[in-house]
Amino acid sequence: MTVCKYMSAHWGLDYLKNWHLKITPPAEFNDPFELRPPAPAVYRVEDTVKSVRSLDINSLAADLAKRMEPQFPALNSVQVLQFVESLMPSAAPEAKSRVRKMLRKKMPKFTATHYLVAERRMHAGWPKIFADVQTVLNHSLPAINAVMQKKITEHFPAILGVLCFSRHSNQPLMWSHYGESHRGFVFEFDEAHPSLKRRRTDKDEFGFLRDVSYSEKRPELNMEAIDRDQGFQVFALTKSLHWSYEEEARLVWPLESADKRVEAPSGDVALLSIPPSALVSVTLGCKATPQQELEVLRLLSEQSLCAHIRVRRARMHDTEFSLVYDAIER
C-alpha cells in the first residue's frame, strides 16, 4: 500500500534535493483543534474509586502488615503479611485455612474466635477505606485535572510533530489546499518502508502510520478512553468530519528525536529522513510549469537510487470534474 503527500513546488523540489520531510508541530496546523481534545475531567471520582477497588491489594496489605508486625512477635514478616492478606475480603478460602493452621502452630492462644473478630474488623473497615479515598479525590481531583488539561492542550502538542499523508492519490481539493493550487506535486510513498516504520517498542504510540478517524463531535479524553486503549486515538487521531476528504494517515513523532533540524526565520524546523527508496512516484500538478517538470526529471536522473521512481503529470479530464495522470518518459 502507498500513502501520498501533496506539496508546493518549492518544498517538493527541496525534498528531491535533501530527502527530508518536515514534522509539523500542531500549533502550525490550519486546524486549531489538532491534538487538543477536550479534557475537563481526565480523572473522575467514580472511575478512580472503581480503579482503586480493582487494584491488586498487595501494596495495601504489605503496608498494613508492616505496621502490625510489632503486635505479632511470634510471626516473621512473611507470616504477618500472609495473615493480613487472609483477612481481606477477596482472600480465597484455602488461603484462610492455611493461615489458621499456621496461627494455631505459632500462636496457640490466638483462637478461631480471635481470627473471626479480626476478619470482621477488616471487612467492616473496608468500606471506610474507599469512603476516605472518595473524600480525598473529591478535594484533589479538580486540581489534578486542571494540571492534566494544561499538559494535554499545551505541553504535549509543543513537543510532538506530525507527518501527514493522504490515502487518496488524486483528490482535487487536496491539490488545491496543499498542492499549491495544482502548481505543486504529489509524492507517493511505500507505506512499508522502514522510514515510515519507526516504532521503538510494541507499546510505542509514535513512529508508524495510522489512519485518522473523523467525527461530528470532539471526543473527550479521560481515563475511560485510556483504559480502552483509545487515549491516543482521541488525542492525536480524531478530526472533524469537515476534513474527511483528506483520508489522512499520519505519523506522530517527538520533535526532539527528529533526524535533522534546520534553522528557519520562524524557528528550528524538525525533519525526518525519507530516502529515495521510499518514494514510488512523483506527479506534477496540472498547473506546474515546464521548467518545474525539467527540474524534477533532472534531479531524479542525477541520482542513481531514483531509477525506480515514476513521474506523471496531471491534466483536466475532457468531460468530468476530475484529473487524469499521464506518464512522463524519463
Secondary structure, 3 states (H helix, E strand, C coil): CEEEEEECHHHHHHHHHHCEEECECHHHCCCCCCCCCCCCCCCCHHHHHHHHHHCCCHHHHHHHHHHHHHHCCCCCHHHHHHHHHHHCCCCCHHHHHHHHHHHHHHCCCCCHHHHHHHHHHHHHHHHHHHHHHHHHHHHHHHHHHHHHHHHHHHHHHHHEEEEEEECCCCCHHHHHHHCCCCCCEEEEEECCCHHHECCCCCCCCCCECEECEEECCCCCCCHHHHHCCCHHHHHHCEEEHHHHHHCEEEEEEEHHHCCEEECCCCCCEEEEECCHHHEEEEEECCCCCHHHHHHHHHHHHCCHHHCCCEEEEEEECCCCCCEEEEECCC
